[in-house]
Amino acid sequence: MRQQLVTLTFDGDLETQGFRVTAEIGAEGQRADAVVTGALPADLVLRSRLHEWQLQYRQLDTPSRIRPKEIVYVGSIQRVDACRQAAQTLAQHFNQWLTADTFRDIDRALREDLSAQDIVRVLVRTANRDLYHLPWHLWNFLQRYPQTEVTLAAPQFKRPTIVPPTPTQVNVLAILGHSTGIDISRDRALLSQLSNANVTLLVEPERQAINDQLWERSWDILFFAGHSDSSDVTGRISLNPEESLTLEELSYGLRRAIANGLKLAIFNSCDGLGLAQALESLNLPQMIVMRQPVPDRIAQLFLTYLLPAYAAGQPLTLALRQARERLQGVENEFPCASWLPVLVQTVPDAPPTWQQLQQTEPVSATTYPVEPVPVTKRWRSALVASGVIAVLLLVTRSLGGLQPWELRAYDRLLQQRLPQATPERLLVVEATEADVNRYGYPLPDAVLAEVIERLEPYNPRLIGLDIFRDRPEADSPLQPLFETQENLVGLCSVRVGAQAEQSGIAPPPNLSSDRLGFSNVVEDHDGVMRRHLLFMTPEADDPCATPFSLSALLAIKYLYAEGIEPQNLPDERLQLGQATFAPLHAQSGPYHNLDHWGFQVWLDYADADTFVQQISVTDLLTQNVDLESLENHVVLIGMSAPVSNPTDYFLTPAGANRWPREQTAGVLLHAQMVNHLLAAALEGRSPLRAWPEWAEAIWIIGWCSVGGLVGWRCRHWCWAAIAAGGTVLMLYGIAWGLLNLSWWVPLVPAAIGVPLTTGGSFASARVFNHPHRRRK
C-alpha cells in the first residue's frame, strides 16, 4: 500500500480568466514522478451556484456554533428542501466543470498513476477563496479512490523553525469558549478520554490566560470549541460571553507556540475558513476547520468520529474522510453535514500521525514566590472598578444609550406579570374581514345604525364608535342617533403636524363636543404602544376640538354614573376614584428626552384573552349572541380587519416579543385603555410608576457594588461567574416582583453592571496577585 501525494496548483479566478492548473504526482515525502499541466474555464454559473447554496444553508433552522447574535433562524421544511436542491445542483455543476477538455490530461494522469489501494492526499493549492468553498469531497474522481482525501493550502508556504522534540505524550491545549446555546460538555468529555494525551482545558477563558499558555508551554494540538465567525476573511472566536478576539490579536503567542512545535489546530466551531487563513499567515502546518456554520450536534459527532480514529493510528487524512463520510448518516436531519469539515495545510508535508505527535516535551513555566496581596488593596481596587463602571452606566443611560434595551426588558416583565382579575364591563363589536366582505368597506351608515339600535334594548351605559364618520352619507340613518342618543360617543383625530396625513379628521356632524373623543395615540420609536395619552389641548381651529381621548372620555363618563369625578391634584396629578395618575416627564423610568406632550401615563395592559368580550357585527345582527348581561357595560364598535383596514393596527409589548410580531386592532387597543382607567379607579389597581432619578441612581450603584463585592470575594473566575449569574437572576426576580406591585425599576443597567463590576474587581485583584508583579 503506497502513500501518494497529488498537488494541484490553481492560478486564476472563477469570474473572468479561469484557472491554470499544474498537477504534481508522486510518493509522499519525495519529489514528484510526474508533472501535468491543464486548465479549467471561468464559470460564473458555478460561482453563482456556490453562493446560492451558501445562502440556503445559512437560512436553515439549526442550533449553530456561530455567534448567536449574528443569525436569525427562520427555518422550515421548504428551506431544508431548498438547501438540498441547491447542494445537488452545485455538486452536479462542479463535477461538470471538472470534465472540461482542458483538464482531461490531468484527470487521465491521476487515474493512470494512482491505485485504488493507495493512500492519497490531494493537496489543492490556491489563493482563490471560492475554490476553498467548493465541495471537493464530491469530486467523482474521489469516489473511485476510497483512501483519498482533498486538503487545501495557500500557494506559498514557509516551514516554521521548531524546537527539537523530546518523546512524551501528545500535548493538547483545548479552549472551550463561549458556549451560550450549545453543549460543549461532550467535547470536554471526549478530549479527557484521549489515550497518550496530556489535555489542558481552558473553559470560557480570558484572553490573558490563553496567551500565557501559548507562551509558557509546548503544544502539539490546539483545539477550540464554541462560537466563532468570519467577517470577509478575518476569523474571530468567542472566548466567553463578554470577550471575543481575532487570531491576529494572539499572533505573538501563536508564533511562539508554532515555534515550540504546534502542528495541528482543530476548530470545532463555525465559519472556520477565515480562521484558517489567519493561521496560514502564521505558518501553522495544518488545521481542520468547518466551511460553514456547523450545527451543535454535527460538531459533536464529527469530533466523536475523528479523534478516536486519529488516536488509534490512522493517518489524519483518512481519519478526516472517515469522520466526514459518517456524517452522511444524519443528513436527513442536517443537510450537507458531510460538506463541512476540511483540512487546510500550509506545508506540503504529510500530516503527522498521532504517534509522531508524541514528541514535544512541555516547557516548564518560570515560577516565582507569591506574596499575598493586602486585603485593603484588593478591596480598594474592587471599589474603584465598581465606581467607574457605575458612573459609565449612569452617563450612558442619561444619554439614552440603554433606552431600547430597557424598553424591551419592560415588555418582557410586563408579559410575565401575574394575571389580574378583570370584572366584565366591556364589550367589543368588531367588523371582521368576513363582515367587510358581507357589508362592504367602509361599513355603511345603515349597518352601523342597525348595530347601535340592536344594542340599545340591553341598556349599555356607553357606546363608543371607533370608526370615523366625518362625511355622512345622504339621508344617513346614523345622523339622528348622533344627535339624540346621549350614551353614544363619536371619534375624531386632532391635527398634530403640517403633513396631509396628519391634518386631523373632523367629527361626525351635529355631534356635541361633550360626546367626542380623539383617536390619537403615542408610539415609541420602535413602534410599540407603551404609553396612554389621556388629554391634550388642540389648536383653536382644529376640526377635532376635544381635549379628551376616546378612552378617557368613556372612562370618565362611566365613572360619573358611579358617582366618581376626576380631581386635579398638585404637581399636575389626577385623582380618578381610588387611583392617582402622574404624567410622564422627559426623564421617566426608561425614557430619556421623552416627547411628553399632553397628559401621558404608562399603559397598563390586561390579559388580552380575558379582559373583554368580542363579537362580530354579523353575529350581533343575526342575533347569534346572548346580550342579556350587557346592562351598564361599555361597548366599543370598531374594525378588526387587517386586510381592509391595515393602518388601524398597533404593536403592544406582548405582540412585540413574539415572532412574527403580532399587532392589535385599534378598537381592542382603545378597550385596553378604557379598562386601564376603570380598573385603577374602581378596583384600586395602582397605575404603573417609576422611582425618581436619584433613587434609580442609588439602585444602579448599589447593584454595581454587589457585583464588585462578588468579584472581590471570589478567588476563581468560575465561582465569580456563577455568583454573578445568580445575582443577576435574583435581580430579575426582584424587578419582576416590584412590577407586580406596579413599580418599574431599572433592570437593564443593574443587570449589565453586576457582571461588569464582578469581572472588573476580579481582574483587578488578579493583576495585583500576578506573580510577575510580585516576584522577588
C-alpha positions in Angstrom: 0.0 0.0 0.0 1.6 3.2 -1.2 1.2 6.7 0.3 0.9 9.2 -2.6 0.7 13.0 -2.8 -1.1 14.8 -5.6 -0.5 18.6 -5.6 -3.0 20.6 -7.7 -1.9 24.2 -8.0 -4.6 26.7 -9.3 -3.7 30.1 -10.6 -6.6 32.4 -11.7 -10.2 33.0 -10.8 -13.7 31.8 -11.5 -15.1 35.1 -12.7 -13.1 36.1 -15.8 -9.9 34.2 -16.6 -10.4 30.7 -15.3 -7.5 28.7 -13.8 -4.2 27.4 -15.0 -3.7 24.1 -13.2 -0.4 22.2 -12.5 -0.6 18.6 -11.2 2.4 17.0 -9.5 2.1 13.3 -8.7 4.5 11.3 -6.6 5.2 9.4 -3.5 4.5 11.1 -0.2 7.7 12.9 1.0 9.6 12.6 -2.3 10.0 14.5 -5.5 7.1 14.3 -8.0 7.3 11.5 -10.5 5.0 13.3 -13.0 4.0 16.9 -13.7 1.0 17.6 -15.9 -0.5 21.0 -16.8 -4.0 21.9 -17.8 -6.7 24.5 -17.3 -10.3 25.0 -16.1 -12.5 27.6 -17.6 -14.1 30.6 -15.9 -17.6 29.7 -14.8 -19.8 32.4 -13.4 -22.7 29.9 -13.1 -20.6 27.7 -10.8 -19.8 30.7 -8.6 -23.5 31.6 -8.5 -24.5 28.1 -7.6 -21.9 28.1 -4.8 -23.3 31.4 -3.4 -26.9 30.2 -3.7 -26.1 27.0 -1.7 -24.3 29.1 1.0 -27.3 31.4 1.2 -29.8 28.4 1.5 -27.6 26.7 4.1 -27.3 29.7 6.3 -31.1 30.0 6.4 -31.6 26.6 7.9 -33.1 26.4 11.4 -30.3 24.6 13.2 -28.7 25.3 16.6 -25.4 26.5 15.3 -22.0 27.3 16.7 -21.8 30.7 15.0 -22.1 33.7 17.3 -25.8 33.7 18.3 -26.4 37.4 17.8 -25.5 37.3 14.2 -28.0 34.8 12.8 -31.8 34.8 12.8 -33.3 31.4 12.4 -36.4 31.2 10.3 -36.1 27.6 9.0 -38.8 25.4 7.6 -39.2 22.1 5.7 -39.2 24.2 2.5 -35.9 25.7 3.4 -34.4 22.3 4.0 -35.6 21.1 0.7 -34.3 24.2 -1.0 -30.8 23.7 0.6 -30.7 20.1 -0.5 -31.7 21.1 -4.1 -29.1 23.8 -4.1 -26.4 21.4 -2.9 -27.3 18.8 -5.6 -27.2 21.5 -8.3 -23.8 22.7 -7.1 -22.4 19.2 -6.9 -23.5 18.4 -10.5 -22.2 21.7 -11.9 -18.9 21.3 -10.0 -18.3 17.8 -11.5 -19.3 19.0 -14.9 -16.8 21.8 -14.6 -14.0 19.3 -13.8 -14.8 17.4 -17.0 -13.6 20.3 -19.2 -11.4 19.2 -22.1 -8.6 21.4 -20.9 -8.5 19.4 -17.6 -8.7 16.0 -19.2 -4.9 15.4 -19.3 -4.7 15.9 -15.6 -7.7 13.6 -14.9 -6.2 10.9 -17.1 -2.8 11.1 -15.4 -4.3 10.8 -12.0 -6.3 7.7 -12.9 -3.3 6.1 -14.6 -0.7 6.8 -11.9 -2.8 6.0 -8.8 -4.3 2.8 -7.5 -7.5 2.3 -5.5 -5.4 0.8 -2.8 -3.1 3.8 -2.4 -3.4 6.3 0.5 -3.6 9.5 -1.5 -3.5 13.1 -0.2 -4.7 15.6 -2.9 -3.4 19.0 -1.9 -5.3 21.9 -3.6 -3.0 24.9 -3.5 -4.7 28.2 -4.4 -5.2 31.8 -3.3 -8.7 31.9 -4.6 -11.2 31.6 -1.8 -14.1 30.3 -4.0 -12.1 27.1 -4.5 -11.8 26.7 -0.7 -15.6 26.5 -0.5 -16.3 24.1 -3.4 -17.3 20.5 -2.5 -14.1 18.8 -3.4 -15.1 15.7 -1.4 -17.8 15.1 -4.1 -15.4 15.1 -7.0 -16.2 12.0 -9.0 -12.5 11.0 -9.1 -12.5 10.6 -5.3 -15.4 8.1 -5.4 -13.1 5.5 -7.1 -10.3 6.0 -4.6 -11.7 5.3 -1.1 -8.4 6.2 0.7 -8.1 9.6 -0.9 -8.8 13.0 0.7 -8.6 16.5 -0.5 -6.8 19.1 1.6 -6.5 22.9 1.0 -3.4 25.1 1.1 -2.2 28.6 0.0 0.2 28.7 -3.0 3.1 29.9 -0.9 4.4 28.4 2.3 7.3 28.7 4.8 8.2 26.0 7.2 8.4 27.3 10.8 11.5 26.8 12.9 10.6 24.2 15.5 12.3 23.3 18.8 13.8 19.8 18.6 11.3 17.4 20.2 11.7 15.0 23.2 9.4 11.9 23.3 6.4 12.3 25.6 2.6 12.4 25.4 0.6 14.4 22.9 0.1 17.8 24.4 -3.4 19.3 23.7 -4.5 22.8 24.6 -8.3 22.7 24.5 -10.1 26.0 24.6 -13.8 25.6 25.4 -15.1 29.1 24.5 -18.4 31.0 24.8 -21.0 28.2 24.9 -24.4 30.0 25.1 -26.9 27.9 23.2 -24.5 24.9 22.6 -23.4 21.9 24.6 -19.6 21.7 24.9 -19.7 19.2 27.7 -19.4 16.3 25.2 -16.4 17.9 23.6 -14.8 18.2 27.0 -15.6 14.5 27.9 -14.2 13.2 24.6 -11.0 15.2 25.0 -10.5 13.9 28.5 -10.6 10.3 27.2 -7.9 10.5 24.6 -5.1 8.0 25.1 -1.5 9.1 25.5 -2.6 12.7 25.7 -1.9 15.4 28.2 -5.0 17.7 27.8 -5.2 21.1 29.3 -8.7 22.6 29.4 -9.5 26.3 29.4 -13.2 26.8 29.9 -14.5 30.3 28.7 -11.1 31.7 29.5 -9.9 35.3 29.4 -7.6 36.4 26.7 -4.6 36.6 29.0 -5.0 33.0 30.2 -4.8 31.8 26.6 -1.8 33.9 25.9 0.0 32.7 29.0 -0.5 29.1 28.0 0.8 29.7 24.4 3.9 31.3 25.8 4.7 29.1 28.7 4.3 25.5 27.4 4.8 23.5 24.2 1.7 22.1 22.4 1.1 19.6 19.6 -2.6 20.3 19.1 -4.7 23.4 19.6 -8.4 22.7 19.9 -11.2 25.2 20.1 -15.0 24.5 20.6 -17.6 27.2 21.0 -18.8 30.2 18.9 -16.8 31.7 16.1 -17.5 33.5 12.9 -15.7 35.0 9.9 -16.1 38.6 8.5 -14.7 38.6 5.0 -11.5 36.6 5.7 -11.0 37.6 9.3 -11.7 34.8 11.8 -13.0 35.7 15.2 -13.5 33.3 18.2 -15.7 34.0 21.2 -13.9 33.2 24.5 -16.7 34.0 26.9 -20.0 35.9 26.9 -18.1 39.3 27.0 -14.9 38.7 25.1 -14.0 37.7 21.6 -10.9 38.2 19.5 -9.3 37.6 16.2 -6.3 35.3 15.9 -4.2 38.3 14.9 -4.7 39.5 18.5 -2.9 36.4 19.7 -0.3 36.4 16.9 2.8 36.6 19.1 1.6 33.8 21.3 0.7 31.6 18.4 4.0 32.2 16.7 5.7 31.1 19.9 3.5 28.0 20.1 4.3 27.1 16.5 8.0 27.6 17.1 7.6 25.3 20.1 6.1 22.5 18.0 2.4 23.3 17.4 1.5 21.2 14.4 -2.3 21.0 14.2 -5.3 23.2 15.1 -8.9 21.9 15.2 -11.7 24.4 15.2 -14.9 22.6 16.1 -16.8 25.8 15.5 -18.4 27.9 12.8 -17.1 29.7 9.7 -13.6 28.3 10.0 -12.1 29.3 6.7 -11.4 32.8 8.0 -9.7 31.3 11.0 -7.7 29.0 8.6 -6.4 32.0 6.6 -5.4 33.8 9.8 -3.4 30.7 10.8 -1.9 30.3 7.3 -0.2 33.6 7.7 1.4 32.4 10.9 2.7 29.2 9.1 0.8 26.7 11.2 1.3 23.4 9.3 -2.3 22.2 9.3 -5.7 22.8 10.7 -9.1 21.2 10.5 -12.0 23.7 10.2 -15.7 24.0 9.2 -16.6 25.6 5.9 -20.0 26.9 7.1 -22.0 27.4 10.3 -22.0 23.9 12.0 -25.0 22.6 13.9 -24.0 21.7 17.5 -24.9 18.0 17.1 -22.8 17.7 13.9 -19.8 19.4 15.7 -20.0 16.8 18.5 -20.5 13.8 16.1 -17.6 14.9 14.0 -15.3 15.1 17.0 -16.6 11.7 18.2 -15.7 10.1 14.8 -12.4 12.0 14.2 -10.3 11.9 17.4 -10.6 8.2 18.3 -9.7 7.1 14.7 -6.8 9.5 14.6 -5.5 8.5 18.1 -5.8 4.8 17.1 -3.2 5.4 14.4 -5.0 6.2 11.2 -3.4 9.0 9.0 -5.1 12.3 9.6 -6.5 12.5 6.1 -8.1 9.1 6.3 -9.5 9.8 9.8 -10.9 13.0 8.5 -12.5 11.3 5.4 -14.0 8.6 7.6 -15.4 11.1 10.1 -16.8 13.2 7.3 -18.4 10.4 5.4 -20.0 9.1 8.6 -21.8 12.4 8.9 -23.8 11.5 5.9 -25.9 9.3 8.1 -27.6 12.3 9.7 -28.1 14.4 6.6 -31.8 13.6 6.7 -31.8 16.0 9.8 -28.8 18.2 8.9 -28.5 18.7 5.2 -24.9 18.9 3.8 -23.4 17.8 7.1 -20.6 15.9 5.3 -19.7 19.0 3.3 -18.5 20.9 6.4 -15.1 19.6 7.7 -12.0 20.3 5.7 -8.2 20.0 6.3 -6.2 23.1 5.4 -2.4 22.9 5.1 0.4 25.5 4.8 3.2 23.0 4.1 3.2 20.1 1.5 4.4 17.6 4.1 2.1 14.7 5.1 0.2 15.5 8.4 1.8 13.8 11.4 0.3 10.7 12.8 -0.8 10.5 16.5 2.4 8.5 17.3 4.6 11.2 15.6 2.9 13.9 17.7 4.1 12.2 20.9 7.4 14.1 20.6 7.1 17.5 22.3 8.2 18.0 25.8 6.3 20.7 27.7 8.4 23.7 28.6 8.1 24.5 32.3 6.9 27.9 33.1 9.0 30.1 35.3 7.7 30.1 38.9 8.0 33.0 41.4 7.4 33.1 45.1 4.0 34.6 45.7 3.5 37.3 48.2 -0.1 37.7 49.3 -1.8 41.0 48.4 -3.2 43.0 51.4 -6.9 42.7 51.7 -7.3 46.5 51.9 -5.6 46.9 48.5 -7.8 44.3 46.9 -10.9 45.9 48.4 -9.9 49.4 47.1 -9.3 48.0 43.6 -12.8 46.4 43.7 -14.4 49.6 44.9 -12.7 51.7 42.1 -13.7 49.2 39.4 -17.3 49.2 40.7 -17.4 53.0 40.9 -16.0 53.6 37.4 -18.5 51.1 35.8 -21.4 52.5 37.7 -20.6 56.1 36.6 -20.2 54.9 32.9 -23.6 53.2 33.1 -25.3 56.2 34.6 -23.8 58.5 31.9 -24.7 56.1 29.1 -28.2 55.8 30.5 -28.7 59.5 30.9 -27.9 59.9 27.2 -30.5 57.4 26.2 -28.0 54.7 25.2 -29.8 52.0 27.2 -33.4 53.0 26.4 -34.1 50.4 23.7 -32.8 47.6 26.0 -34.7 48.9 29.0 -38.0 49.1 27.0 -37.6 45.5 25.7 -36.9 44.4 29.3 -40.1 46.2 30.4 -42.1 44.5 27.7 -40.8 41.1 28.9 -41.6 41.7 32.5 -45.0 43.1 31.7 -45.7 39.9 29.7 -44.7 37.7 32.7 -46.7 39.5 35.4 -49.2 37.6 37.4 -52.7 37.6 35.9 -55.1 40.1 37.5 -58.8 39.5 37.7 -60.9 41.9 35.5 -64.6 42.3 36.0 -66.8 42.1 32.9 -67.7 45.6 32.0 -66.5 45.8 28.3 -67.9 44.5 25.0 -66.2 45.0 21.6 -68.3 44.7 18.5 -65.7 44.2 15.7 -66.1 44.4 12.0 -64.0 41.4 10.8 -62.9 40.6 7.2 -66.0 38.4 6.9 -68.2 41.3 7.9 -66.4 43.6 5.4 -66.9 41.0 2.6 -70.6 40.8 3.5 -71.5 44.5 4.1 -68.7 46.4 2.2 -65.9 48.8 3.2 -66.2 51.2 4.8 -69.2 49.8 6.7 -72.3 51.6 5.5 -74.1 54.0 7.9 -77.1 51.9 7.8 -75.2 48.9 9.1 -73.7 50.9 12.0 -77.1 52.4 12.8 -78.6 48.9 12.9 -75.7 47.7 15.2 -76.4 50.6 17.6 -80.1 50.1 17.6 -79.7 46.3 18.2 -77.6 47.2 21.3 -79.9 49.8 22.9 -82.6 47.4 24.3 -79.9 45.9 26.5 -79.1 49.3 28.2 -75.3 49.6 27.7 -74.1 52.5 29.7 -71.9 53.8 26.9 -71.3 53.1 23.2 -68.0 54.3 21.7 -67.8 54.3 17.9 -64.2 53.8 17.0 -64.9 54.5 13.3 -64.6 57.9 11.6 -67.8 59.3 10.2 -66.7 62.8 9.1 -68.5 62.5 5.8 -72.0 61.1 6.4 -74.0 59.5 3.6 -77.0 61.3 2.2 -80.1 60.6 4.4 -77.9 58.6 6.7 -79.8 56.8 9.5 -76.7 57.3 11.7 -77.1 61.1 12.0 -80.2 61.1 14.1 -78.6 58.7 16.5 -75.6 61.1 16.9 -77.9 63.9 17.6 -80.3 62.2 20.1 -78.6 59.2 21.7 -76.8 60.6 24.8 -74.8 57.4 25.5 -73.2 57.4 22.0 -69.6 58.8 21.8 -68.0 59.6 18.5 -64.5 59.8 17.1 -62.2 62.4 15.5 -58.5 63.0 15.1 -56.5 66.0 16.3 -54.2 67.7 13.9 -50.6 67.1 15.0 -48.5 68.3 12.1 -48.4 70.0 8.8 -48.4 66.8 6.7 -51.6 65.9 4.9 -51.8 62.6 6.6 -51.6 64.3 10.0 -54.1 67.1 9.3 -56.8 65.7 11.5 -60.2 64.2 10.9 -63.4 66.0 11.7 -66.1 64.5 14.0 -69.5 63.4 12.8 -71.7 66.5 12.0 -74.0 67.7 14.8 -72.3 65.6 17.5 -71.9 67.7 20.7 -68.4 68.2 21.9 -69.1 66.5 25.3 -69.6 63.2 23.4 -66.5 63.4 21.3 -63.1 61.8 21.9 -59.9 61.9 19.8 -58.2 58.8 18.4 -54.6 60.0 18.7 -52.2 57.6 20.3 -48.4 57.8 21.1 -45.9 55.2 19.8 -42.4 54.7 21.0 -39.5 54.8 18.4 -39.8 51.1 17.9 -43.5 51.3 17.1 -44.7 49.8 20.4 -47.6 51.3 22.3 -46.4 51.6 25.9 -48.0 55.0 26.8 -51.6 56.2 27.2 -52.5 59.7 26.0 -55.4 60.8 28.1 -55.7 64.5 27.4 -54.3 67.3 25.2 -55.2 70.8 24.1 -55.9 71.1 20.4 -55.4 74.3 18.4 -58.3 76.7 18.3 -59.0 76.0 14.6 -58.6 72.2 14.8 -61.5 70.2 13.4 -61.3 67.9 16.4 -61.9 70.3 19.2 -61.9 68.0 22.2 -59.3 67.7 25.0 -60.3 64.1 25.8 -59.1 60.8 24.2 -61.9 58.4 23.3 -60.8 56.0 26.1 -60.5 58.8 28.7 -64.0 60.2 27.8 -65.6 56.8 28.0 -64.0 56.0 31.4 -64.9 59.4 32.9 -68.5 59.2 31.7 -68.7 55.7 33.1 -67.3 56.8 36.5 -69.7 59.8 36.6 -72.5 57.3 36.7 -70.7 55.6 39.6 -70.6 59.0 41.4 -66.9 59.4 40.8 -65.5 62.7 39.4 -61.8 63.4 38.4 -59.9 65.7 40.8 -56.9 67.8 39.9 -54.0 67.5 42.4 -50.7 69.3 42.9 -47.8 68.5 40.6 -50.2 68.0 37.6 -51.5 64.8 39.1 -55.0 63.5 38.5 -57.2 61.7 41.1 -59.6 59.2 39.5 -61.5 57.2 42.0 -59.0 55.1 44.0 -56.1 55.8 41.7 -53.7 58.8 41.3 -52.2 59.3 37.9 -48.9 61.3 37.5 -48.0 62.4 33.9 -44.8 61.2 32.3 -42.0 63.7 32.0 -38.9 64.0 29.8 -37.0 61.7 32.2 -39.4 59.0 33.3 -38.3 55.4 34.0 -36.6 54.0 30.9 -37.5 57.1 28.9 -34.9 59.8 28.3 -35.7 63.1 26.5 -39.2 61.9 26.0 -41.6 64.0 24.0 -44.3 64.1 26.7 -46.9 66.4 25.2 -50.4 66.3 26.5 -51.1 64.1 29.6 -49.4 60.8 29.1 -49.2 57.8 31.6 -47.9 54.3 31.4 -50.5 52.0 29.7 -51.2 49.0 32.0 -52.3 46.1 29.8 -54.7 43.4 30.9 -54.7 39.8 29.7 -55.8 40.1 26.1 -57.7 36.8 26.2 -59.9 37.6 29.2 -60.4 41.3 29.8 -63.1 41.9 27.1 -65.8 40.0 25.3 -65.6 40.2 21.5 -68.5 39.6 19.0 -68.7 40.2 15.3 -71.1 42.6 13.5 -72.7 39.6 11.7 -73.2 37.7 14.9 -74.9 40.7 16.5 -77.2 41.5 13.6 -78.2 37.8 13.2 -78.9 37.6 16.9 -76.3 34.8 17.3 -75.1 36.0 20.7 -76.5 36.4 24.2 -76.6 40.0 25.3 -78.7 39.7 28.5 -75.7 40.7 30.7 -74.9 43.8 28.6 -76.5 46.3 31.0 -74.1 49.1 32.3 -71.3 47.8 30.0 -69.1 50.0 27.8 -69.5 48.9 24.2 -66.8 49.7 21.6 -67.6 49.4 17.9 -64.6 49.2 15.5 -62.7 47.5 12.8 -60.8 44.2 13.2 -59.9 43.6 9.5 -56.2 43.7 8.9 -56.5 43.4 5.1 -59.2 46.0 4.6 -58.1 48.4 7.3 -54.3 47.8 7.9 -53.5 51.2 9.2 -55.5 50.7 12.4 -53.2 48.1 13.9 -50.6 48.6 16.6 -47.8 46.8 18.3 -48.2 46.1 22.0 -45.5 44.9 24.4 -46.9 41.3 24.2 -47.0 41.3 20.4 -43.6 42.8 20.0 -42.0 39.9 21.9 -43.4 37.3 19.5 -42.1 36.2 16.2 -43.6 37.1 13.8 -44.6 40.2 15.6 -48.4 40.4 16.3 -50.3 43.6 16.0 -53.5 44.6 17.9 -56.6 46.2 16.3 -57.2 49.8 17.2 -60.6 49.0 18.8 -59.0 46.5 21.1 -56.3 48.9 22.0 -58.9 51.5 23.0 -60.6 48.8 25.0 -57.3 48.2 26.9 -57.1 51.9 27.6 -60.6 52.1 28.9 -60.1 49.0 31.1 -56.8 50.5 32.3 -58.6 53.6 33.7 -61.6 51.8 35.1 -59.6 49.0 36.8 -57.4 51.7 38.5 -60.3 53.9 39.6 -62.7 51.1 40.7 -60.5 48.2 41.9 -57.7 50.3 43.2 -55.2 48.8 40.8 -52.1 51.0 41.2 -51.0 52.8 38.0 -47.5 51.8 36.8 -44.9 54.3 38.1 -41.2 54.7 38.3 -38.8 56.0 41.0 -37.3 59.5 40.9 -33.9 59.7 39.1 -31.9 59.9 42.4 -33.5 56.7 43.6 -32.7 54.9 40.3 -29.1 56.1 40.5 -28.8 54.6 44.1 -30.3 51.4 42.8 -27.8 51.1 40.0 -24.8 52.0 42.1 -26.0 49.5 44.8 -26.1 46.6 42.4 -22.8 47.6 40.9 -21.4 47.4 44.4 -22.9 44.0 44.9 -21.1 42.9 41.7 -17.8 44.3 42.9 -18.2 42.5 46.2 -18.8 39.2 44.4 -15.6 39.7 42.3 -13.6 40.7 45.4 -14.7 37.7 47.4 -14.3 35.0 44.7 -10.8 33.6 44.1 -11.6 31.7 40.9 -13.3 33.1 37.8 -15.6 30.1 37.6 -17.1 30.9 41.0 -17.2 34.6 40.2 -19.2 33.9 37.0 -21.6 31.6 38.9 -22.1 34.1 41.6 -22.6 37.0 39.2 -25.1 34.9 37.2 -27.0 34.1 40.4 -27.0 37.7 41.4 -28.5 38.7 38.0 -31.2 36.1 38.4 -32.0 37.5 41.9 -32.1 41.0 40.4 -34.5 39.8 37.7 -36.8 38.3 40.3 -36.8 41.5 42.4 -37.6 43.6 39.3 -40.4 41.2 38.4 -41.9 41.3 41.9 -41.8 45.1 42.0 -43.5 45.3 38.7 -46.3 43.1 40.1 -46.6 45.9 42.7 -46.8 48.4 39.8 -43.2 49.7 40.3 -40.8 49.8 37.4 -37.1 49.7 38.3 -34.1 50.0 36.0 -33.3 46.3 35.5 -31.0 46.5 32.4 -28.3 48.9 33.8 -28.2 46.9 37.0 -28.0 43.6 35.1 -25.2 45.0 33.0 -23.4 46.4 36.0 -23.3 43.2 38.0 -21.2 41.1 35.7 -19.1 44.0 34.6 -18.2 45.0 38.1 -17.7 41.4 39.1 -15.3 41.0 36.2 -13.6 44.3 36.8 -13.0 43.7 40.5 -11.9 40.1 39.9 -9.5 41.2 37.2 -8.0 44.0 39.3 -7.4 41.6 42.1 -5.8 39.2 39.7 -3.5 41.9 38.4 -2.3 42.6 42.0 -1.9 38.8 42.5 0.0 38.2 39.3 3.4 36.7 40.1 5.3 38.9 37.6 4.2 41.9 39.6 5.4 40.4 42.9 8.5 38.3 42.1 11.4 38.8 44.4 
